Amino acid sequence: MFHQQTLIAEALPTVRNLLKQYERPTDWLATLTADTHNFIVRVPLVGAFSAGKSSLLNALIGTPIFATNIDPETAVPAEISHAHSESFTGCLPDGRKIALSCEDVLQNQLAMLKPSGWVDITLPLPQLAAISHLRLVDMPGWDSGMEGHTKAIDGYAARSLAYCVVVSADEGSLRESIRLALTELAVHNLPLIAIINKADKKPPEDVDAIARNVAAEIQTVTGKPPLRVIKVSARKNDISELSSALMDLEHLAEPLFTQAVTTPFINHLGTLKGYLETLTNRDDLDSEKISAAIANIETEIALFETQLRNETQALDARVAPVLGKILRRVQSALEGQLSSLSNTAAHGGDINSALGATIRLAVTQGFEEDFNPEMRRYFDRVADAIPHSIEARINLPQQDQGTAVAKNLFIASSPMLAKLALKIPGIGPVVAAAITAVAALLAVFGAGQGTREVQAAEQLEQIRQNILNDVIPRAVEQTQMAMTPALHERIAEAKSNIEASVQVQRQERTAALERLRTDLAQGQEAHQKKCAQYRIDLATVSDIITRF
């Protein structure tokens, strides 16, 4: 366990007893306890079909577990991590679990998990124990269409430490599907490890050239070089560089734990500390002053709610112009792909995936560059309106630029905004709506068009005009219809979470004052006796906080 994991695990029984003793909320303890004892970060291995992702994991494990000859239609993600016992479990989004065997996974008998399930595998292997905080994910090929693409990004980007991009030395460069997906992943700012697999099939100098080429391609697409570029051969069991790269990621898990688990824990302790400080009555309050303090809290809360409502209405009013910017991005991006889309359709190809990838990228960039700045300004204005009587209990989020992990997560540093990290949401439903709406228009191109010489200039121009005047406008329209409620819902969720957290802080402050009033009503001598215990418990909480 990390040092801070150990500290939290040791402190939890004491904290739990104090919360029960003072009848304070304990609902947050279950999640924090689970995160402390079972902290995992996911690392998906992604790439084209036949890049050798499954073979690579088989080589790392030392025995064949993953099927290596499956087709795109049957692949599901498989997550693998260390545990003290071996298990194979099928997981469904509704929480149902299906017992599986190693043979089920090896033979790809996983139809019951389609379309959105995954396999969870745990193995008691030393090579996995060395990277015990990582959960490696064998993803379907990125060229498997929009479903695989959506799983790879919507399902994993927000909860992953990094991505490993597997490229076959046979190909020597990134496929267009990988290039498009990496462009979108760049917005999430996740570290990338480039893995050149099947290195045994080329002379060493050729593999070195391929590695340099792939690294340059990744830097061009994402704007930064990969964290590592490694060369391996699953077939020859030459994976020493993979083990080294995974250890590098394992070392990044500790700062991620600090932000994801330690910070919320300390904030909850801060709330308990404030409660105990009130009970010690350092401000020498009497019953009349307590009543005045409670009344002041209620007045400030009422004013805050009015200001929060006004700020939320102002943000809601910004949805239309912000959405207009995002839609212009979508239209411009699609028009920029017009020639490629037209040629694909003219040759009988399926343009759904290209349309979807282009829309995804434009919408993702729009969220990051157009919508999230509005949300940040909203948080800043809300911060200015937080009641003085409870603001000492709340710390608004600051984006730590100190580590790559911090940049990825924008984790809020208080319970109030812990659920409001400005991450890019899953936008699969938006793309699905747009693609569904244009499916009928796309059908006119037909898979057999390529055999009817549709490459003729006049026919190609007709397809081009159809895409420009029918398909793209319909896709933009459907993107607008899908995104309008999504943006308003995001704002409503932010407002609701802020209100809920402020109310929790109000209740904590008021409860402490009411308990203090009850103590004082029992007489000064009785109160002083209780204060002795309050000071002991306050010192205990303060000591736990200082350990971090």
Wavefront OBJ file of the C-alpha trace (Angstrom):
o trace
v 0.000 0.000 0.000
v 1.042 3.589 -0.551
v 2.045 5.543 2.559
v -1.147 7.588 2.461
v -3.221 4.469 1.851
v -1.775 3.039 5.053
v -2.437 6.262 6.961
v -6.069 6.358 5.868
v -6.606 2.655 6.552
v -5.198 3.111 10.055
v -7.264 6.240 10.723
v -10.606 4.957 9.419
v -11.676 3.052 12.585
v -11.001 6.112 14.748
v -12.809 8.420 12.344
v -15.754 6.038 12.090
v -16.090 5.904 15.889
v -15.932 9.688 16.204
v -18.590 10.174 13.545
v -20.888 7.723 15.310
v -20.134 9.235 18.717
v -21.147 12.707 17.541
v -23.952 11.409 15.287
v -22.380 12.908 12.184
v -23.049 11.640 8.617
v -21.149 8.487 7.706
v -22.508 7.883 4.196
v -19.165 8.850 2.605
v -17.199 6.266 4.563
v -18.228 3.232 2.499
v -16.968 4.634 -0.791
v -13.794 6.023 0.747
v -13.059 2.728 2.506
v -13.517 0.789 -0.732
v -11.315 3.236 -2.642
v -8.631 2.976 0.035
v -8.458 -0.800 0.174
v -9.084 -1.491 -3.511
v -7.506 1.419 -5.345
v -7.135 0.581 -9.037
v -6.304 2.615 -12.127
v -7.110 1.262 -15.560
v -4.667 1.147 -18.453
v -6.360 0.182 -21.728
v -4.317 -1.389 -24.516
v -5.739 -0.085 -27.747
v -4.919 -0.482 -31.394
v -6.119 -1.966 -34.633
v -7.223 -5.568 -34.972
v -4.224 -7.829 -35.583
v -1.891 -5.394 -33.788
v -1.305 -8.132 -31.223
v -2.834 -6.672 -28.041
v -4.193 -10.012 -26.812
v -0.976 -11.847 -27.690
v 0.976 -9.219 -25.785
v -1.115 -9.735 -22.639
v -0.805 -13.489 -23.009
v 2.971 -13.075 -23.118
v 2.914 -10.825 -20.045
v 0.802 -13.335 -18.135
v 2.892 -16.246 -19.324
v 0.008 -18.418 -20.504
v -2.689 -18.112 -23.207
v -5.828 -16.633 -21.710
v -7.032 -14.208 -24.343
v -8.323 -15.358 -27.713
v -6.099 -14.127 -30.521
v -8.225 -14.998 -33.558
v -11.522 -13.318 -32.724
v -13.414 -11.117 -35.137
v -14.542 -7.533 -34.450
v -18.158 -8.529 -33.967
v -17.500 -10.722 -30.917
v -14.829 -8.800 -29.041
v -15.565 -7.330 -25.595
v -13.174 -5.515 -23.249
v -11.300 -7.709 -20.778
v -9.831 -6.228 -17.594
v -7.020 -8.045 -15.827
v -5.398 -7.304 -12.468
v -3.614 -8.955 -9.562
v -5.424 -10.746 -6.737
v -4.641 -13.535 -4.312
v -6.962 -15.933 -6.141
v -7.832 -16.610 -9.769
v -11.236 -15.558 -11.050
v -13.025 -15.007 -14.371
v -16.210 -12.948 -14.181
v -18.534 -11.529 -16.803
v -19.799 -8.081 -15.826
v -22.947 -6.392 -17.125
v -23.709 -2.672 -16.848
v -26.703 -3.351 -14.568
v -24.405 -4.925 -11.968
v -25.111 -8.562 -12.744
v -22.150 -10.956 -12.589
v -21.693 -14.128 -14.626
v -19.234 -16.799 -13.544
v -16.856 -17.674 -16.378
v -13.978 -20.076 -16.874
v -10.587 -19.535 -18.420
v -11.756 -21.633 -21.338
v -14.751 -19.325 -21.891
v -12.387 -16.394 -22.321
v -9.870 -18.306 -24.435
v -12.587 -19.595 -26.767
v -14.371 -16.233 -26.716
v -17.635 -17.690 -25.435
v -18.810 -14.250 -24.342
v -21.906 -13.529 -26.408
v -23.943 -13.011 -23.227
v -21.876 -9.886 -22.482
v -22.679 -8.077 -25.728
v -23.084 -5.215 -26.344
v -21.839 -3.365 -23.250
v -20.424 -5.935 -20.864
v -16.822 -6.781 -20.057
v -14.714 -9.526 -18.518
v -13.004 -9.089 -15.151
v -9.988 -11.360 -14.634
v -7.844 -11.604 -11.515
v -4.700 -13.725 -11.302
v -2.179 -14.388 -8.484
v 0.900 -13.738 -10.601
v 4.101 -11.987 -9.459
v 4.344 -9.946 -12.674
v 0.889 -8.531 -11.930
v 1.678 -8.101 -8.228
v 4.529 -5.780 -9.263
v 1.941 -3.474 -10.882
v -0.767 -4.158 -8.321
v -2.465 -0.763 -8.731
v -2.925 -1.162 -12.474
v -5.789 -2.903 -14.226
v -4.824 -3.677 -17.807
v -7.638 -3.665 -20.355
v -7.634 -5.590 -23.622
v -9.855 -3.400 -25.805
v -11.650 -4.266 -29.053
v -9.886 -2.920 -32.113
v -10.334 0.778 -32.681
v -11.274 0.017 -36.265
v -14.300 -1.957 -35.088
v -16.713 0.904 -35.712
v -18.277 3.443 -33.392
v -19.275 0.947 -30.695
v -15.675 -0.054 -30.051
v -14.567 3.551 -30.314
v -17.191 4.652 -27.775
v -16.138 1.949 -25.306
v -12.495 2.882 -25.668
v -13.025 6.566 -24.935
v -16.366 7.101 -23.151
v -15.962 3.990 -21.034
v -12.326 4.355 -20.035
v -10.782 7.783 -20.654
v -12.153 9.374 -17.488
v -11.010 6.524 -15.241
v -7.696 5.566 -16.795
v -4.153 6.470 -15.866
v -2.793 6.145 -19.390
v -3.284 4.421 -22.698
v -0.971 1.930 -24.362
v -1.218 2.249 -28.137
v -0.162 -0.988 -29.833
v 1.129 -0.745 -33.408
v 2.262 -3.749 -35.447
v 5.713 -3.472 -36.990
v 4.119 -4.987 -40.089
v 2.194 -1.768 -40.617
v 4.852 0.631 -39.449
v 2.539 3.586 -38.828
v -0.761 4.604 -37.276
v -3.950 3.619 -39.046
v -6.354 6.442 -39.792
v -8.839 5.078 -37.216
v -6.128 5.217 -34.539
v -5.072 8.687 -35.646
v -8.639 10.001 -35.323
v -9.132 8.419 -31.898
v -5.804 9.775 -30.606
v -6.844 13.240 -31.715
v -9.860 12.935 -29.454
v -7.914 11.381 -26.592
v -5.512 14.331 -26.704
v -8.273 16.474 -25.185
v -8.275 14.179 -22.130
v -4.509 14.772 -21.812
v -3.711 11.179 -20.855
v -0.126 9.898 -21.115
v 0.411 7.501 -24.003
v 2.828 4.612 -24.264
v 3.538 3.536 -27.840
v 4.182 -0.202 -28.177
v 5.733 -1.450 -31.397
v 4.743 -5.122 -31.425
v 6.000 -7.934 -33.696
v 9.457 -6.360 -33.632
v 10.966 -9.742 -34.504
v 9.554 -9.521 -38.031
v 11.798 -6.631 -39.044
v 15.525 -5.908 -38.805
v 16.404 -3.913 -35.658
v 17.262 -0.781 -37.645
v 13.866 -0.928 -39.388
v 12.059 -1.325 -36.050
v 13.973 1.669 -34.668
v 12.844 3.713 -37.677
v 9.238 2.574 -37.178
v 9.423 3.560 -33.495
v 10.671 7.032 -34.419
v 7.964 7.385 -37.054
v 5.150 6.336 -34.696
v 6.461 8.666 -31.968
v 6.495 11.551 -34.445
v 2.970 10.705 -35.613
v 1.683 10.622 -32.031
v 3.315 13.976 -31.244
v 1.807 15.494 -34.388
v -1.664 14.199 -33.528
v -1.693 14.824 -29.760
v 0.670 17.783 -29.478
v 3.110 15.995 -27.176
v 5.471 13.031 -27.428
v 4.482 9.635 -26.010
v 5.565 8.934 -22.458
v 7.520 5.906 -23.705
v 8.090 4.176 -27.033
v 8.890 0.501 -26.551
v 9.647 -2.389 -28.905
v 8.396 -5.880 -28.090
v 7.655 -9.241 -29.624
v 4.829 -11.215 -28.084
v 5.606 -14.183 -30.329
v 9.222 -14.325 -29.079
v 8.176 -13.494 -25.525
v 10.427 -10.424 -25.668
v 8.434 -8.082 -23.416
v 11.016 -6.704 -20.983
v 10.403 -3.139 -22.183
v 6.665 -3.573 -21.599
v 7.266 -4.609 -17.995
v 9.490 -1.566 -17.492
v 6.938 0.824 -19.005
v 4.141 -0.575 -16.853
v 6.303 -0.044 -13.773
v 6.614 3.620 -14.795
v 2.824 3.830 -14.782
v 2.650 2.043 -11.443
v 4.793 4.819 -9.984
v 2.262 7.399 -11.216
v -0.534 5.692 -9.301
v 0.480 7.186 -5.950
v -0.119 10.858 -6.842
v -3.395 9.773 -8.430
v -4.423 8.159 -5.148
v -3.534 11.339 -3.276
v -5.870 13.393 -5.412
v -8.681 10.883 -5.795
v -8.837 9.565 -2.217
v -6.647 11.512 0.222
v -7.956 14.970 -0.654
v -11.659 14.120 -0.138
v -10.748 12.317 3.096
v -8.954 15.380 4.479
v -11.888 17.603 3.517
v -14.321 15.385 5.398
v -11.987 15.500 8.393
v -11.967 19.288 8.081
v -15.752 19.301 8.437
v -15.537 17.127 11.561
v -12.776 19.356 12.941
v -14.954 22.428 12.475
v -17.810 20.717 14.280
v -15.586 19.926 17.279
v -14.110 23.438 17.308
v -17.619 24.833 17.657
v -18.334 22.519 20.597
v -15.236 23.714 22.469
v -16.837 27.193 22.383
v -13.639 29.102 21.722
v -15.754 32.140 20.827
v -17.403 32.078 24.287
v -20.927 31.997 22.882
v -23.980 32.046 25.118
v -27.498 30.977 24.203
v -28.405 34.396 22.817
v -25.299 34.573 20.652
v -25.911 31.032 19.430
v -29.407 31.996 18.316
v -27.992 35.028 16.526
v -25.344 32.881 14.825
v -27.956 30.375 13.619
v -30.164 33.182 12.329
v -27.187 34.705 10.525
v -26.450 31.378 8.840
v -30.034 31.101 7.602
v -29.955 34.671 6.253
v -26.663 34.105 4.455
v -27.881 30.792 3.016
v -31.031 32.465 1.659
v -28.935 35.167 -0.015
v -26.566 32.564 -1.408
v -29.425 30.537 -2.879
v -30.722 33.632 -4.632
v -27.280 34.390 -6.066
v -26.752 30.758 -7.058
v -30.092 30.745 -8.847
v -29.203 33.963 -10.690
v -25.757 32.642 -11.694
v -27.315 29.395 -12.902
v -29.899 31.235 -14.983
v -27.121 33.321 -16.522
v -25.165 30.165 -17.360
v -28.273 28.545 -18.832
v -28.657 31.573 -21.065
v -25.121 30.966 -22.351
v -25.987 27.469 -23.602
v -27.379 28.701 -26.937
v -24.298 30.739 -27.989
v -21.902 28.074 -26.667
v -23.793 25.356 -28.496
v -23.666 27.508 -31.619
v -19.862 27.490 -31.415
v -19.780 23.721 -30.955
v -22.119 23.130 -33.880
v -19.975 25.327 -36.105
v -17.046 23.125 -35.101
v -19.048 20.045 -36.089
v -20.095 21.487 -39.440
v -16.614 22.740 -40.262
v -15.050 19.403 -39.318
v -17.529 17.431 -41.428
v -17.087 19.735 -44.397
v -13.338 19.324 -44.019
v -13.877 15.571 -44.480
v -16.188 16.034 -47.474
v -13.816 14.673 -50.106
v -12.855 11.677 -47.990
v -16.494 10.909 -47.138
v -17.552 11.242 -50.778
v -14.815 8.943 -52.043
v -15.589 6.357 -49.381
v -19.280 6.388 -50.260
v -18.506 6.292 -53.978
v -16.543 3.074 -53.504
v -19.345 1.467 -51.534
v -17.715 2.036 -48.182
v -19.417 2.746 -44.857
v -19.007 6.374 -43.844
v -20.751 5.957 -40.480
v -17.512 5.453 -38.575
v -15.786 8.421 -40.215
v -18.833 10.623 -39.588
v -19.036 9.496 -35.979
v -15.326 9.983 -35.286
v -15.406 13.482 -36.791
v -18.483 14.491 -34.793
v -16.997 13.038 -31.599
v -13.795 14.983 -31.989
v -15.539 18.283 -32.744
v -17.964 17.873 -29.835
v -15.171 16.862 -27.448
v -13.092 19.897 -28.388
v -16.186 22.048 -28.014
v -16.811 20.800 -24.500
v -13.229 21.520 -23.492
v -12.700 24.846 -25.255
v -16.209 26.367 -25.349
v -18.348 24.924 -22.550
v -15.938 24.135 -19.712
v -14.559 27.716 -19.556
v -18.139 28.865 -18.932
v -18.432 26.297 -16.133
v -15.172 27.476 -14.582
v -16.371 31.080 -14.565
v -19.605 29.877 -12.987
v -17.670 28.122 -10.206
v -15.610 31.276 -9.615
v -18.713 33.445 -9.256
v -20.367 30.879 -6.991
v -17.244 30.856 -4.825
v -17.586 34.591 -4.255
v -21.147 34.054 -3.052
v -20.480 31.282 -0.535
v -21.737 32.303 2.926
v -19.018 33.567 5.251
v -20.352 31.420 8.071
v -19.426 28.198 6.265
v -16.833 29.213 3.692
v -14.018 28.162 6.019
v -15.322 24.607 5.656
v -15.214 24.649 1.845
v -12.209 24.870 -0.452
v -12.973 25.466 -4.090
v -11.067 23.431 -6.706
v -7.720 24.500 -8.004
v -6.252 22.792 -11.051
v -2.869 21.568 -9.925
v -0.344 21.858 -12.710
v 2.298 19.959 -10.769
v 1.897 16.520 -12.301
v 0.573 14.994 -15.472
v -1.971 13.087 -13.423
v -3.316 16.275 -11.877
v -3.760 17.846 -15.284
v -5.798 14.873 -16.406
v -8.310 14.875 -13.603
v -9.096 18.424 -12.424
v -10.212 16.834 -9.175
v -12.143 19.147 -6.887
v -10.536 19.712 -3.516
v -13.753 19.834 -1.533
v -16.832 17.680 -0.981
v -18.897 20.463 -2.526
v -17.396 20.142 -5.979
v -16.029 16.622 -5.866
v -18.659 15.485 -8.366
v -18.148 18.440 -10.677
v -14.758 17.703 -12.205
v -14.616 19.360 -15.603
v -13.984 16.153 -17.483
v -15.281 15.552 -20.977
v -18.532 13.581 -20.685
v -19.293 10.436 -22.635
v -20.667 11.670 -25.934
v -21.551 8.338 -27.506
v -25.312 9.076 -27.273
v -24.841 12.380 -29.102
v -23.011 10.672 -31.964
v -25.476 7.774 -32.024
v -28.372 10.202 -32.432
v -26.661 12.002 -35.290
v -25.713 8.789 -37.097
v -29.175 7.253 -36.653
v -30.767 10.339 -38.144
v -28.654 10.222 -41.310
v -28.777 6.449 -41.798
v -31.609 6.682 -44.311
v -29.714 9.290 -46.294
v -26.581 7.144 -46.297
v -28.528 4.134 -47.559
v -28.850 5.683 -50.996
v -25.135 5.123 -51.570
v -25.433 1.378 -51.019
v -22.648 -1.134 -50.595
v -22.829 -2.188 -54.219
v -22.280 1.220 -55.736
v -18.610 0.518 -56.304
v -19.416 -2.110 -58.913
v -21.496 0.312 -60.942
v -18.639 2.672 -61.770
v -19.872 5.439 -59.479
v -16.437 6.968 -59.597
v -17.501 8.892 -62.671
v -17.100 12.586 -62.038
v -20.795 13.438 -62.317
v -21.842 10.658 -59.966
v -19.108 11.483 -57.465
v -20.257 15.103 -57.502
v -23.840 13.987 -56.860
v -22.705 12.012 -53.822
v -20.665 14.999 -52.691
v -23.678 17.285 -52.952
v -25.872 14.795 -51.101
v -23.409 14.650 -48.225
v -22.904 18.416 -48.198
v -26.563 19.412 -48.464
v -28.352 16.533 -46.744
v -26.123 14.375 -44.572
v -24.025 17.095 -42.903
v -26.965 19.450 -42.113
v -28.936 16.518 -40.691
v -25.976 15.409 -38.587
v -25.512 18.961 -37.237
v -29.237 19.229 -36.521
v -29.302 15.969 -34.607
v -26.144 16.912 -32.721
v -27.903 20.091 -31.627
v -31.006 18.174 -30.539
v -28.918 15.743 -28.495
v -26.596 18.310 -26.944
v -29.101 20.990 -25.913
v -30.649 18.964 -23.069
v -27.253 17.458 -22.223
v -25.705 20.886 -21.549
v -28.685 22.079 -19.513
v -28.634 18.843 -17.506
v -24.931 19.336 -16.771
v -25.635 22.819 -15.433
v -28.574 21.578 -13.374
v -26.398 18.826 -11.910
v -23.731 21.349 -10.951
v -26.289 23.583 -9.246
v -27.873 20.636 -7.439
v -24.529 19.367 -6.147
v -23.484 22.823 -4.958
v -26.809 23.297 -3.179
v -26.571 19.876 -1.560
v -23.033 20.454 -0.323
v -23.785 23.916 1.044
v -26.804 22.478 2.843
v -24.624 19.773 4.368
v -22.219 22.438 5.604
v -25.125 24.485 6.957
v -26.503 21.453 8.774
v -23.099 20.648 10.258
v -22.590 24.195 11.511
v -26.128 24.493 12.843
v -26.026 21.057 14.492
v -22.810 21.988 16.300
v -24.333 25.238 17.561
v -27.500 23.468 18.730
v -25.458 20.858 20.569
v -23.413 23.618 22.156
v -26.640 25.327 23.279
v -27.780 22.063 24.872
v -24.414 21.682 26.627
v -24.554 25.228 28.001
v -28.098 24.683 29.268
v -26.734 21.942 31.534
v -24.531 24.406 33.334
v -21.002 25.697 32.969
v -19.457 22.937 35.051
v -21.085 20.185 32.987
v -20.058 21.948 29.791
v -16.430 22.193 30.887
v -16.340 18.465 31.561
v -17.617 17.790 28.058
v -15.178 20.298 26.621
v -12.314 18.232 27.944
v -13.425 15.315 25.765
v -14.135 17.630 22.834
v -10.566 18.922 23.012
v -9.175 15.396 23.113
v -11.219 14.408 20.049
v -10.325 17.654 18.291
v -6.649 16.954 18.897
v -7.119 13.433 17.519
v -8.679 14.726 14.286
v -6.072 17.482 13.953
v -3.299 14.935 14.417
v -4.712 12.723 11.657
v -4.857 15.710 9.310
v -1.267 16.726 10.051
v -0.009 13.247 9.144
v -0.773 14.019 5.506
l 1 2 3 4 5 6 7 8 9 10 11 12 13 14 15 16 17 18 19 20 21 22 23 24 25 26 27 28 29 30 31 32 33 34 35 36 37 38 39 40 41 42 43 44 45 46 47 48 49 50 51 52 53 54 55 56 57 58 59 60 61 62 63 64 65 66 67 68 69 70 71 72 73 74 75 76 77 78 79 80 81 82 83 84 85 86 87 88 89 90 91 92 93 94 95 96 97 98 99 100 101 102 103 104 105 106 107 108 109 110 111 112 113 114 115 116 117 118 119 120 121 122 123 124 125 126 127 128 129 130 131 132 133 134 135 136 137 138 139 140 141 142 143 144 145 146 147 148 149 150 151 152 153 154 155 156 157 158 159 160 161 162 163 164 165 166 167 168 169 170 171 172 173 174 175 176 177 178 179 180 181 182 183 184 185 186 187 188 189 190 191 192 193 194 195 196 197 198 199 200 201 202 203 204 205 206 207 208 209 210 211 212 213 214 215 216 217 218 219 220 221 222 223 224 225 226 227 228 229 230 231 232 233 234 235 236 237 238 239 240 241 242 243 244 245 246 247 248 249 250 251 252 253 254 255 256 257 258 259 260 261 262 263 264 265 266 267 268 269 270 271 272 273 274 275 276 277 278 279 280 281 282 283 284 285 286 287 288 289 290 291 292 293 294 295 296 297 298 299 300 301 302 303 304 305 306 307 308 309 310 311 312 313 314 315 316 317 318 319 320 321 322 323 324 325 326 327 328 329 330 331 332 333 334 335 336 337 338 339 340 341 342 343 344 345 346 347 348 349 350 351 352 353 354 355 356 357 358 359 360 361 362 363 364 365 366 367 368 369 370 371 372 373 374 375 376 377 378 379 380 381 382 383 384 385 386 387 388 389 390 391 392 393 394 395 396 397 398 399 400 401 402 403 404 405 406 407 408 409 410 411 412 413 414 415 416 417 418 419 420 421 422 423 424 425 426 427 428 429 430 431 432 433 434 435 436 437 438 439 440 441 442 443 444 445 446 447 448 449 450 451 452 453 454 455 456 457 458 459 460 461 462 463 464 465 466 467 468 469 470 471 472 473 474 475 476 477 478 479 480 481 482 483 484 485 486 487 488 489 490 491 492 493 494 495 496 497 498 499 500 501 502 503 504 505 506 507 508 509 510 511 512 513 514 515 516 517 518 519 520 521 522 523 524 525 526 527 528 529 530 531 532 533 534 535 536 537 538 539 540 541 542 543 544 545 546 547 548
